[in-house]
Amino acid sequence: MTKRIAILASGGPAPGINSVINAAALEALNQGWEVFGVLDGYRGLRDDELKQLKVEDVSWIHFEGGAVLGMSRTNPKQPEVLEKVVATLERHKIDMLLTIGGDDTAYGASVIAEAMAGKLKTVHVPKTIDNDLPLPEGVPTFGYTTARHVGVGLVKNLMRDAQTCSRWYIVTSMGRQAGHLALGIGKAAGATLTLIPEEFDGPVTLENLTRIIEGAVIKGLSRGRKWGVAVVAEGLIENLDHKDLENFPEIRRDSFGHILLADLQLGRLLCEKVEERLKQRQIGMRFNEVTLGYELRCADPVPFDIEYTRDLGFAAIRFLVEGGTNGMVLIENGKRKSIPFYEMRDQKTGKTRVRNVDVSQEGYLVARRYMQRLTAKDFDSKEELEGLAAAAKSSVEEFVSYFGPLIESEPAMYSWEDSVRDAVDA
């Protein structure tokens, strides 16, 4: 009897999804299997919307952004959904399921396989532009490289506009649980500063975020710069102090219980707060909010992601051919390997482990030293302090009292010569 495999993508889009579908479908067909594409992720399994894929359906899709099969955030773990999903797979005599997505997608596949009592083999291809899945060190999630590439181009244009029009932009970048994408974009584009959750110990307050950006603006003014671009990771919302979140009782959540981060509009909120603080100092400065995310998710993949995802699609089929199931495939040092689903999860909490930015590594140090931020060194020089206080239209004592807490316990290595930054931004 001919084997049958279903392929679906779930969650949010990422550049390279079609490349995975392309390679996986071609290799499965090469094995003599029948291949079915599931429309709109787990929704398609719930509603029995599958279509058989032939070579001509997938031959050239690897160049394209988006997902030709469509996607959704339908949660297959809900009992009423799971029952329908299992019925669809049994009705079509599906032997294998290949899922493309994040941790929720992977976990959903394992729940389905368990419900089918061993009659379904599963394999997962990890996908997220956030780069936060617990893959081996140095192994990116697919889509991240393309998203960073597109984001850098957009931020670079905003920086030129900010300089031309003497204004500031606060750019909110996608990244629910980790700051990889925000930092990657900000660092590569040379943004004025970048704020990510990992740099803070414990909860983050709106007051602290506002004060950091306000300090960066004043430091720029003290050097004759009236413009800048701050990149902030949207995941800062997840780390906000509960008292701050209580101000937003109408925030919605998706079917997996995640806060819909767009409802909070962090960038707009910070624009308003920083602008108001500066106004109180009689400093007129225009702030504009820009959100990066949806522009990045369906971009045509760069060559790295095309090659990488085609390798992943092939690896997924070979994993099944060789008898594997309930695992995630990846490419490490040019070789395909697999990780069991359970290794992605914290054994104590049951939640998927998150790969955060390691702020102790040199990559973050390089990014931090190139930012325009108040540092400990700014408070060591009387002349420097007087210039900063004058730009802030305050006394030196008031300046130190207000901004001093920002640099408490800051590593000395974060400081560098302002003359270099002045030359960079000239």
C-alpha positions as CSV (number, residue, x, y, z in Angstrom):
1,M,0.0,0.0,0.0
2,T,1.4,3.4,-1.0
3,K,2.4,5.6,1.9
4,R,0.8,9.0,2.4
5,I,2.3,12.1,4.0
6,A,0.6,15.4,4.8
7,I,2.5,18.7,5.0
8,L,1.3,21.7,6.9
9,A,2.7,25.1,8.2
10,S,1.2,26.6,11.3
11,G,1.7,29.8,13.3
12,G,3.1,33.0,11.8
13,P,4.9,33.1,8.4
14,A,8.6,33.0,8.0
15,P,10.7,33.3,4.8
16,G,11.6,29.8,3.5
17,I,8.4,27.9,4.3
18,N,7.8,27.2,0.6
19,S,11.4,26.0,0.3
20,V,10.7,23.4,2.9
21,I,7.5,22.3,1.2
22,N,9.4,22.2,-2.1
23,A,12.2,19.9,-1.0
24,A,10.0,17.7,1.3
25,A,7.4,17.1,-1.4
26,L,9.9,16.4,-4.1
27,E,11.8,13.9,-1.9
28,A,8.6,12.2,-0.7
29,L,7.4,11.9,-4.3
30,N,10.9,10.4,-5.1
31,Q,10.2,7.8,-2.5
32,G,7.0,6.9,-4.2
33,W,4.7,8.4,-1.5
34,E,1.5,10.3,-2.1
35,V,1.9,13.9,-0.8
36,F,-1.0,16.0,0.5
37,G,-0.8,19.7,1.4
38,V,-2.9,20.8,4.3
39,L,-4.6,24.2,3.8
40,D,-4.2,26.8,6.5
41,G,-2.3,24.7,9.0
42,Y,-4.2,22.7,11.6
43,R,-7.4,24.4,10.5
44,G,-7.2,22.4,7.3
45,L,-7.0,19.2,9.3
46,R,-9.9,20.2,11.4
47,D,-12.0,21.1,8.4
48,D,-10.8,18.4,6.1
49,E,-9.2,20.6,3.5
50,L,-6.3,18.8,1.9
51,K,-5.0,18.8,-1.7
52,Q,-2.7,16.3,-3.3
53,L,0.6,17.8,-4.4
54,K,2.4,16.8,-7.7
55,V,5.8,17.8,-8.9
56,E,4.5,20.7,-10.9
57,D,2.7,22.1,-7.8
58,V,6.0,22.7,-5.9
59,S,8.8,22.8,-8.5
60,W,9.5,26.6,-8.4
61,I,7.9,27.7,-5.1
62,H,11.3,27.8,-3.2
63,F,12.0,31.3,-4.5
64,E,8.7,32.7,-3.1
65,G,7.9,34.2,0.3
66,G,4.7,33.4,2.2
67,A,3.3,29.9,2.3
68,V,1.5,28.5,-0.7
69,L,-0.6,26.2,1.6
70,G,-1.7,29.1,3.8
71,M,-1.3,29.2,7.6
72,S,-3.4,29.7,10.7
73,R,-3.1,29.6,14.5
74,T,-5.8,26.9,15.1
75,N,-4.9,25.0,18.2
76,P,-5.1,21.2,17.7
77,K,-4.8,20.4,21.4
78,Q,-8.3,21.6,22.1
79,P,-10.4,18.4,22.5
80,E,-13.1,19.3,20.0
81,V,-10.4,20.2,17.4
82,L,-8.3,17.2,18.1
83,E,-11.1,14.8,17.5
84,K,-11.8,16.3,14.0
85,V,-8.1,16.4,13.2
86,V,-7.7,12.7,14.0
87,A,-10.8,11.9,11.9
88,T,-9.4,13.7,8.9
89,L,-6.1,11.9,9.0
90,E,-7.7,8.5,9.4
91,R,-10.2,9.3,6.6
92,H,-7.4,10.1,4.1
93,K,-5.3,7.2,5.4
94,I,-2.4,9.6,6.2
95,D,0.7,7.6,7.6
96,M,3.0,10.6,8.2
97,L,2.7,14.3,9.2
98,L,5.3,16.9,8.5
99,T,4.8,20.1,10.4
100,I,6.5,23.4,9.8
101,G,6.3,25.9,12.7
102,G,7.3,26.9,16.2
103,D,7.1,25.1,19.5
104,D,3.3,25.2,19.7
105,T,3.1,23.6,16.2
106,A,5.6,20.9,17.3
107,Y,3.7,20.1,20.5
108,G,0.4,20.0,18.6
109,A,1.9,17.3,16.3
110,S,3.0,15.2,19.3
111,V,-0.5,15.4,20.8
112,I,-2.1,14.3,17.6
113,A,0.4,11.4,17.3
114,E,-0.4,10.3,20.8
115,A,-4.1,10.4,20.1
116,M,-3.6,8.2,17.1
117,A,-1.9,5.5,19.3
118,G,1.2,5.0,17.1
119,K,-0.6,5.0,13.8
120,L,1.0,8.3,12.7
121,K,4.6,9.2,12.4
122,T,5.5,12.8,12.7
123,V,8.5,15.1,12.0
124,H,8.8,18.8,12.7
125,V,10.8,21.5,10.9
126,P,11.5,24.5,13.3
127,K,10.5,27.9,12.0
128,T,10.5,31.4,13.5
129,I,12.0,34.7,12.5
130,D,12.6,35.2,16.3
131,N,15.6,32.8,16.4
132,D,14.5,31.7,19.9
133,L,14.0,28.0,19.6
134,P,16.5,25.8,21.6
135,L,18.6,24.7,18.7
136,P,22.4,24.0,19.1
137,E,24.7,27.0,19.5
138,G,25.2,28.8,16.2
139,V,22.3,27.1,14.4
140,P,19.7,29.8,13.4
141,T,16.0,29.2,12.9
142,F,15.1,29.5,9.3
143,G,13.6,32.8,8.3
144,Y,15.6,34.8,10.8
145,T,18.4,35.6,8.3
146,T,16.0,36.9,5.7
147,A,13.9,38.9,8.3
148,R,17.0,40.5,9.6
149,H,18.2,41.4,6.1
150,V,14.9,43.0,5.2
151,G,14.7,44.8,8.6
152,V,18.2,46.2,8.3
153,G,17.3,47.8,4.9
154,L,14.2,49.4,6.4
155,V,15.9,50.7,9.5
156,K,18.8,52.1,7.4
157,N,16.3,54.1,5.4
158,L,14.7,55.4,8.6
159,M,18.0,56.5,9.9
160,R,18.7,58.5,6.9
161,D,15.2,60.1,7.2
162,A,15.7,60.8,10.9
163,Q,19.0,62.6,10.1
164,T,17.5,64.5,7.2
165,C,14.4,65.7,9.1
166,S,15.9,66.0,12.6
167,R,13.5,63.6,14.3
168,W,13.5,60.3,16.2
169,Y,12.0,57.0,15.3
170,I,11.2,54.2,17.8
171,V,11.1,50.9,15.8
172,T,9.3,48.0,17.5
173,S,10.7,44.7,16.2
174,M,9.0,41.3,16.4
175,G,10.5,38.9,19.0
176,R,8.0,37.7,21.6
177,Q,10.4,36.0,24.0
178,A,13.9,36.9,22.9
179,G,15.7,39.9,21.4
180,H,17.7,38.2,18.6
181,L,15.8,39.9,15.8
182,A,15.8,43.4,17.3
183,L,19.4,43.2,18.2
184,G,20.4,41.7,14.8
185,I,18.6,44.5,13.0
186,G,19.8,47.3,15.3
187,K,23.4,46.1,15.3
188,A,23.7,45.6,11.6
189,A,21.9,48.8,10.7
190,G,23.9,50.9,13.2
191,A,20.8,52.0,15.0
192,T,21.3,54.7,17.7
193,L,20.3,52.2,20.4
194,T,18.6,48.8,20.8
195,L,16.6,47.6,23.8
196,I,16.0,43.9,24.4
197,P,14.5,41.9,27.3
198,E,17.7,40.1,28.1
199,E,19.6,43.2,29.2
200,F,17.3,43.6,32.2
201,D,17.3,41.7,35.5
202,G,13.7,41.0,36.5
203,P,10.6,42.9,35.4
204,V,10.9,45.9,33.0
205,T,9.1,49.1,33.7
206,L,7.9,51.7,31.3
207,E,9.6,54.3,33.4
208,N,13.0,52.7,32.9
209,L,12.5,52.2,29.2
210,T,11.4,55.8,28.8
211,R,14.3,57.1,30.8
212,I,16.9,55.1,28.8
213,I,15.6,56.6,25.5
214,E,15.3,60.1,27.0
215,G,19.0,59.8,28.1
216,A,20.0,58.7,24.6
217,V,18.3,61.7,23.1
218,I,20.0,64.1,25.5
219,K,23.4,62.5,25.0
220,G,22.9,63.1,21.2
221,L,21.8,66.7,21.8
222,S,25.0,67.3,23.9
223,R,27.0,66.3,20.8
224,G,24.9,68.3,18.3
225,R,22.7,65.4,17.1
226,K,19.0,66.0,16.9
227,W,18.0,62.7,15.5
228,G,18.1,59.0,16.1
229,V,16.5,55.6,15.8
230,A,15.8,53.3,18.7
231,V,15.0,49.7,18.0
232,V,13.0,47.9,20.8
233,A,12.0,44.3,20.9
234,E,8.3,43.7,21.3
235,G,9.1,41.0,23.8
236,L,9.8,43.7,26.4
237,I,6.0,43.7,26.8
238,E,6.1,40.1,28.1
239,N,8.6,41.3,30.8
240,L,6.7,44.4,31.8
241,D,6.0,44.9,35.5
242,H,2.5,43.7,36.3
243,K,1.6,47.2,37.5
244,D,2.3,48.5,34.0
245,L,0.2,45.7,32.4
246,E,-2.7,46.5,34.7
247,N,-3.1,49.8,32.7
248,F,-4.2,47.7,29.7
249,P,-7.1,45.4,30.8
250,E,-8.4,45.0,27.2
251,I,-5.3,43.2,25.9
252,R,-6.5,40.2,23.9
253,R,-4.9,36.7,23.7
254,D,-4.6,34.1,20.9
255,S,-5.8,30.5,21.0
256,F,-2.6,29.5,22.7
257,G,-3.0,32.1,25.5
258,H,-0.3,34.4,24.2
259,I,-0.8,38.2,24.6
260,L,-1.5,39.9,21.3
261,L,1.4,42.2,21.5
262,A,0.1,44.5,18.8
263,D,-2.7,45.6,21.1
264,L,-0.3,47.3,23.5
265,Q,1.5,49.3,20.8
266,L,4.7,49.6,22.8
267,G,6.5,51.9,20.3
268,R,3.7,54.4,20.2
269,L,3.5,54.4,24.0
270,L,7.2,55.1,24.3
271,C,7.1,57.8,21.7
272,E,4.4,59.6,23.7
273,K,6.1,59.2,27.0
274,V,9.6,60.3,25.8
275,E,8.2,63.3,23.9
276,E,6.3,64.4,27.0
277,R,9.4,64.1,29.2
278,L,11.4,66.2,26.8
279,K,8.6,68.7,26.5
280,Q,8.8,69.2,30.3
281,R,12.4,70.1,29.7
282,Q,11.4,72.6,27.1
283,I,13.0,70.4,24.4
284,G,10.9,70.1,21.3
285,M,11.5,66.7,19.5
286,R,9.4,64.8,17.1
287,F,9.0,61.1,17.6
288,N,7.5,58.6,15.2
289,E,6.6,55.0,15.8
290,V,7.3,52.2,13.3
291,T,6.5,48.5,13.8
292,L,8.5,45.9,11.9
293,G,7.1,42.4,11.7
294,Y,4.5,41.7,9.0
295,E,6.9,43.3,6.4
296,L,9.5,40.7,7.3
297,R,7.5,37.5,7.6
298,C,6.6,36.9,3.9
299,A,9.7,38.4,2.2
300,D,11.3,36.3,-0.5
301,P,14.0,34.3,1.2
302,V,17.6,35.2,0.7
303,P,19.9,32.5,-0.7
304,F,21.0,31.3,2.7
305,D,17.5,30.6,3.8
306,I,16.6,28.9,0.5
307,E,19.5,26.6,0.7
308,Y,19.0,26.0,4.4
309,T,15.3,25.2,4.2
310,R,15.7,22.9,1.2
311,D,18.2,20.9,3.3
312,L,15.7,20.9,6.2
313,G,12.9,19.6,3.9
314,F,15.0,16.8,2.6
315,A,16.2,16.0,6.1
316,A,12.6,15.7,7.3
317,I,11.7,13.1,4.7
318,R,15.0,11.1,5.3
319,F,14.2,11.1,9.0
320,L,10.8,9.4,8.3
321,V,12.4,7.0,5.7
322,E,14.9,5.9,8.3
323,G,12.1,5.1,10.8
324,G,12.1,8.2,12.9
325,T,9.1,9.8,14.5
326,N,8.1,12.5,17.0
327,G,11.3,14.5,16.4
328,M,12.6,17.8,15.1
329,V,15.2,18.0,12.3
330,L,18.0,20.5,12.0
331,I,21.2,21.0,10.1
332,E,24.4,21.3,12.3
333,N,27.9,21.6,10.8
334,G,26.5,20.6,7.4
335,K,24.9,17.4,8.6
336,R,21.3,16.6,9.3
337,K,20.3,15.4,12.8
338,S,17.2,15.2,14.9
339,I,16.1,16.1,18.4
340,P,13.2,14.5,20.2
341,F,10.3,16.9,20.9
342,Y,10.7,16.4,24.7
343,E,14.2,17.8,24.6
344,M,12.7,21.2,23.5
345,R,10.8,21.4,26.7
346,D,11.7,22.2,30.3
347,Q,11.1,19.0,32.2
348,K,9.9,20.9,35.3
349,T,7.5,23.4,33.7
350,G,6.6,21.5,30.5
351,K,7.1,24.7,28.5
352,T,9.4,25.0,25.5
353,R,12.8,26.2,26.4
354,V,13.7,29.6,25.0
355,R,17.1,30.5,23.4
356,N,17.7,34.0,24.7
357,V,20.4,36.5,23.7
358,D,23.5,35.9,25.8
359,V,24.4,39.4,26.9
360,S,27.7,38.1,28.4
361,Q,29.0,37.2,24.9
362,E,31.1,39.5,22.8
363,G,28.4,39.8,20.1
364,Y,26.3,41.8,22.6
365,L,29.3,43.8,23.8
366,V,30.0,44.9,20.3
367,A,26.4,46.0,19.8
368,R,26.3,47.8,23.1
369,R,29.5,49.7,22.6
370,Y,28.2,51.1,19.3
371,M,25.0,52.4,20.8
372,Q,24.4,56.0,21.8
373,R,23.5,55.5,25.4
374,L,24.4,57.0,28.7
375,T,27.3,55.0,30.2
376,A,29.3,55.1,33.5
377,K,32.0,57.0,31.7
378,D,29.7,59.9,31.1
379,F,29.4,60.4,34.9
380,D,33.1,60.4,35.5
381,S,34.0,63.6,33.8
382,K,32.9,67.0,35.2
383,E,33.1,68.5,31.8
384,E,31.0,65.8,30.2
385,L,28.4,66.0,33.0
386,E,28.1,69.7,32.6
387,G,27.5,69.3,28.9
388,L,24.9,66.6,29.4
389,A,23.1,68.6,32.1
390,A,23.1,71.7,29.9
391,A,21.5,69.6,27.0
392,A,18.9,68.3,29.5
393,K,18.3,71.9,30.8
394,S,18.9,70.8,34.3
395,S,21.6,71.2,37.0
396,V,24.4,68.6,37.2
397,E,22.9,67.4,40.5
398,E,19.5,66.9,39.1
399,F,20.9,65.1,36.0
400,V,22.9,62.7,38.2
401,S,19.9,62.0,40.5
402,Y,17.6,61.4,37.5
403,F,19.8,59.4,35.1
404,G,22.4,58.0,37.5
405,P,20.4,54.8,38.4
406,L,20.5,53.8,34.7
407,I,24.3,53.0,34.9
408,E,24.4,51.5,38.3
409,S,26.4,48.2,38.1
410,E,27.0,48.7,34.4
411,P,30.2,46.9,33.1
412,A,33.0,49.4,32.4
413,M,33.4,47.8,29.0
414,Y,30.1,49.3,27.8
415,S,31.7,52.7,27.7
416,W,33.7,54.0,24.8
417,E,35.0,57.3,23.4
418,D,32.2,59.6,22.2
419,S,34.5,61.1,19.6
420,V,34.3,57.8,17.7
421,R,30.5,57.8,17.8
422,D,30.5,61.4,16.7
423,A,32.6,60.4,13.7
424,V,30.3,57.5,12.9
425,D,27.3,59.7,12.8
426,A,28.9,62.7,11.1
